[in-house]
Each structure stands twice: as structure tokens, then as C-alpha cells.
Amino acid sequence: MRKLGITLFLMVLALMLFGSVMVLTASSTYSSFKFGDPYVFTKSHLGKVLFAFCLLIIFSAIDYEYYRYYSKLALFFGILLLIATLLFAPNIKGAERWINIAGIRLQPTEIVRPLLFLHLANMIEKKGDLIKDFKGGYVYLLFWVLVVAALIVAQPNLSNATLIVLISLLIFFVAGARVKHILTTLLTLGVFGLLIMLAMPHSRARILAFVTGIAEKKAGNIQVYQALIGIGSGGITGVGLGNSRQNNLFLPEPFGDFIFAIIGEELGFIGAVTLVLFYFAIFFVMILIAKKTEDKFGKLIVLSFAYMIITSAFVNIAVTIGIAPTTGIPLPFVSYGGTSIIVLSIVIGIVVNIAFANERKLSQKILVNIENLNG
């Protein structure tokens, strides 16, 4: 377990360093054009990466058992942040998703996701087999999911709300909830979700652009169109690091959610596939940690965080290559941004601590067994 924790730690560190290099090459032209300095975004990103790395170390040392006692309080805090976002956040590009606290710009959705999963893991362990009873256990878990999802939909941020619901239902399934309850929930929320998507101008425009793009066999918006040009021009081996043409103001803000296009252009098919396999490797290591974790609380935490990271990665990539509507979900540990990389680093720190703690528990159990045999 300890080796798995260290492996995960090193893999995420490598991914953050790789992301920093890609942010540099993707943002230099735009940064020069906007600020007269090619390193403005890179310096900002490196500062956030350094802070995130420190938090990763800190949370690796905090015993995850503490989260049992504070999961509900932490989730209440996350919900209050979502409410504050709706009340006070400025409208940016048709959505209210960011809030400034003491001069720090945060995206509360990124914060509340892991807080929700921590609390669900805690509740599932406490309720045990009651999760199979719709009224006695399942509905209480679903309540928290719906509260968080509804507040995120109101921003509007349907993509993140959808991912939160899907990951939560997957955790319910793993924890032993009845399939009929999960399918009923999925069908009901799917119908409501579709109606909400069609009712909201923001989401309806994105869906129509995506559908129109498929029907006309072209990209649904300028970002996807330019991203596909970049990925296509990368070929097998890419045009070389720093030689992207799309970052010359053709692809809007290429260092953010569409950074995978620059990776595909500069490092080619080989580089893009390697990155995808790297995410698979991180997911696989986290699944191994979950499998070897003895307590249900720790196991469900690791599983939910593993699903959260892998789904975010593949949704981002799917959007970039034009097979999913634009969502605004960043590429984990790689895209430019503060809240995402900081929160995900905390998440990995918690998983590493779970790996280390269960290694100690296993060692203690072995020692006890040896003493009993000698006695």
C-alpha cells in the first residue's frame, strides 16, 4: 500500500510538471498579446502548482479518520459557498460560477464535489445495509446529492451537476444499493435534466451547436473547430514542443479547458495517447488502493475520487475532439487554473494518506497475529 501511495504521489507530481510546461507553451503568445509578457500566465500557474503541491504534502499527513467527524460540517460549508456564488458572483460568459473571497477567485463547484463524496462515504458506512432500503437509507443519501446538484444547475453548470449525480449513483451501486433504485433515479433525473437543458438558453445553445455540428459534419463552435485543426496537424509525432500554430490566437485561451488540443498538436498522436494512458494508470493505482483499503469509509473515498478524476479527464478530452458538447471542465492537473489543481491535489493527498494508514493497519494486524501465535 505504501508503494502504491508513493507511486500515485509521483505520478501526479509528474502530471503537474508536465501541465506547467504545456501551460507555458500554450499561453506565451496570448500572454504577450494581452500583457506584453509571455510568462504572466505561466508564473501564475506555477504559483498555484507550488501551493497545490504543499497542500498535497499536508493532506498526505492528516489522518483521514478525522473526516468522519467533520464531513457534514464541511459539506454545509460547501453548500453555503454555492449559495453565496448564486447571490454574489458576477455573471461571466452567461454563468455565475466564480466567487472572490479575500481577493482569491474560487470556483465553489470544484470544492463541493469532494466534500459531497466524503460525506456520502461517511453516511454509507454508517447506514450499512440500509442503503438497500429506499426510505430507510437510499433517499437520505440521494437528498444531499440533489441539493448540491440543484445549486450547481442554478449557476448554470449542468455538466458538473450531471457528473456529480452519475459518480454518486456509481458509488451507491458499489456500496450495495439496489439497481432498480439507481435506474429509477437515473431515468427520472435524466428526464428532468433534459428539460432543464432545453429550457436554459445557455445550455440549449451548446447542445444545438453540438447537434448541428454533427449533422453538418463540422465542429459546433470556433474553439472545437480550431482544436480539431490543431490535433489533426500534429500527426503522429507532433510539430514539436513550443511550435504550435493554434496558440497564435487561433484557438481562444488554449491554455485552459482546450489545452489537450495543444498537446495533440505539439506532441502528436503519440503524446496525446500517452497522456490518456497516464490518466488510466492513475485511475488503476487508485483502484488498487481502494481494493486494499480495509474500511468501507476509506474505500469509498478513494473510489469516488478515482471516478471524479478519470471522468473529468475524459469529458475534457471528448469536448476537445468534438464528440461531446462544450462543458467548461478542465483537464485534471494540466489545464491552467487555480481551484481545480488545488482541490485535486488535496484529493490526492487524502488518497495517499489512506494508502499509508492502511499499510500501518496491516502491519499492526500482522504483529498482533504473530504475538497471538507466540502466546
Secondary structure by P-SEA (a helix, b strand, c coil): caaaaaaaaaaaaaaaaaaaaaaaaacaaaaaaacccccaaaaaaaaaaaaaaaaaaaaaaccaaaaaacaaaaaaaaaaaaaaaacccccccccccccccccccccccccaaaaaaaaaaaaaaaaccccccccccaaaaaaaaaaaaaaaaaaccaaaaaaaaaaaaaaaaaacccaaaaaaaaaaaaaaaaaaaaacaaaaaaaaaaaaaaaacccccaaaaaaaaaaaacccccccccccccccccccccccccaaaaaaaaccaaaaaaaaaaaaaaaaaaaaaaaacccaaaaaaaaaaaaaaaaaaaaaaaaaacccccccccccccccccaaaaaaaaaaaaaaaaaaaaaaaaaaaaaaaaaaaac
